[in-house]
Amino acid sequence: MKTLIATGVVSLFVLGAAPVYAAAAAASADRQEAERKDLQVFNDIADQVNRYTQLTIFDSISASVTDGRVELSGWVTMPYKRDDLAKRVRKVEGIQSIDNKIGVLPVSQFDDELRFRIARAIYGHSLFWHYGAMANPPIRVVVNRSRVSLEGVVQSNVERMLARSLASGFGSFEVKNLLKTDAEVREAMEPKKTI
């Protein structure tokens, strides 16, 4: 299963329950086809972003796709990354438009030190060694003006809580735990079904 830098959430239409008439059934079939198409576009975007070699554990990108309209959001540590990612995503077939809302984190020596210390604490813990050995580690440490967000995907709620605990105590103003479990991501990726 592919996720967009482990934080991606597909924002597809949720089909509401409606009376089953011939016209409604046809419209529903069209919407389901659009959902499938949007899911394929999302998967292609995830592939483009995951193959971008300049992305680090200190960058976090999310995308939503609705009727071929893509919204990119998240944070990167350098402005060229935002532009490069938008160029890569534009290559994906089936995109109608792109709204690039990726923010660039401010330059700060304190933030840089905080990023490295938290990443070392998390990926240095024996429970997370297997994540650290991955080409694209799934836990992202985003630091913006001394405020920390943990983003990405872990296998269990225990890992989510442990990562939050390991990220605390380094002098940050706050630590937001936005990590999701594999089960939560799978549920979000499954197309919604209606009667």
N, C-alpha and C positions, 0 to 999 in steps of 0.2 A: 504494500500500500504506500502510495506517495503522499506526502504532505508538503505543503509549501513552507520550507525551512521550519518545519515542525510547528508552525504557528498558524498555518493557513486554515481559513474557514470559508467554505464555499457558501456564498449567499445566494441561493437559488430561490425561485418562487416556491412558496408553500401552497400547494393546491388545496383549496377549501372544498368541503363536501358540497355537492350540488345534486339536484335531481338528475336522474339519468335519462336524458332525452337524446335523440340522435344528434342534434346540433351540439348539445353539451358534451356528449361523448367524443365528437370530432374535435371540439375545442380542447377537451382534456387530453386527447391524444397528441394534438399539436403542442400543448404545454409540456407534456412529458417528453416529447421529442426535443423541445427547446432545452429542457433540463438536462437531457442526455448530452446535448451539444455543449451546453455550458460546462458540464462536468468534464468533458473531453478537453475543452479549452483550458479549464483550471488545471487539469493534469499536465497539459503541455506547458503551461506557465510554470508550474512547479518544477518540471524537468529543466526548463531554461534557467530558473533561479538556482536550483541545486547544482547545476553545472558551472555556475559562475565562480571562478576560482578565487576571486578577491573577497568573497564573503567570509566573515569570521564568526566566532561565537559571540562577538560583541555587536553584531548586526542582527536585526530581526525584521523579516519581511512577511507581510500578509497580503492576500489578494481576495477579492470577491468578484464574481462574474454573474451578471444578470443580462440575459438577452444579448450576449456578445460585448457588453460594456464592462470594462475591467477597471477596478479601482485598486491601486497599489497603495499600501500604507506600511507604516513601521518606521524603523530608525536605522541609519547607517552612520559609520564613523567618519566617512569622507564624502564630499560632494560628488566626486567622479563615480562613485558606486551607484548613487541614485540615478544618474544619467545613463550609465552602462546598463543597469537593470531595465530601465524603460526601453532602451534600444533592443535588448534581447527579447523582451516580452512582445514588442511590436512585430517580431518575426513570426509569432504564432498565428496560424491560420484560424479564421473565424472570429477575430476581434473586430468589433465595430468602432470602439473608441477606448482610449486609456486616460484615466484620471490619476496622475502620479502625485500621491500625497505622502510620499516617503520623506521623512524629515532627516536633517543632518544634525548629529549630536554636536554640541559646542566643544571646542578645544579646551581641555582642562587637565592639567597635570594630576590634580587630586582625583578626578574622575578616572583617568587612566590607571592610576595606582589602585583605586578601588576595584576596577574591572579585573585587573590581574590578581589581586588578593582573593577576591570572591571566586573567580574561576579556578584558581589553584586550590582553594578550600573544597570546592565541589568536586572537581575532577581528580583531586588528590585523595578523595575518600574511596576506600576499597569497593563500596557499593556502586560507584560511578566509573570505575576504571574502564569497563567495557564500553561505555559511552565515549570516554576520552580517546579510545583507540580507533573510533570510527572516523572516516574521512570527513564527514559532516556531522559533528557532535550535536545532539538534539537539544541540549539545554543552552539557552541564550542568556547572556548577562548584559542587559542594557542599562547603562548608567547615564542619567541626564541630570546634571546639576546636583550631584550627590544623592539622587533618588534612584533606587535600584528596582528594576523589573526583571523577574525571572520568567522567561518565555520559552515555549517549546513543548516537547512531549516526553513523558516518562512512562514506565510500565505500570506503576501502581501509585496509589495514594500515599503509601509509606515513603516512596522515593520523592514524591512531591513535597511532603512535609519535611523530610530530611534535608532536601536541597534548600528549602526556606530557612531552616535552622542554621545550616552551614553558611548561608549568605548574611546572616545577622551578626552584629557585633563588630563591624569594621568602620564605624563612624559615619554611616550613611544616614540621611534624614529619614528615609523610610525604605522598606523592602516590600514590594508587591509580588505576590506569588501568582503568576498567570499561567503556570504550568498546567498542562492537561494530561490526562492519562490516555493510553492507546485506545481504550474502550470509548472514551468521550469523543476522540477524533473520528473513530470508525462510525459512531452514531451520527456525527455531524456530516460525514461524507456520504451516507446512504441517502438515496433519493427518497423524498417523501411520497407516500402512497395514499391515494384516496379511493373512495368507493365509486 
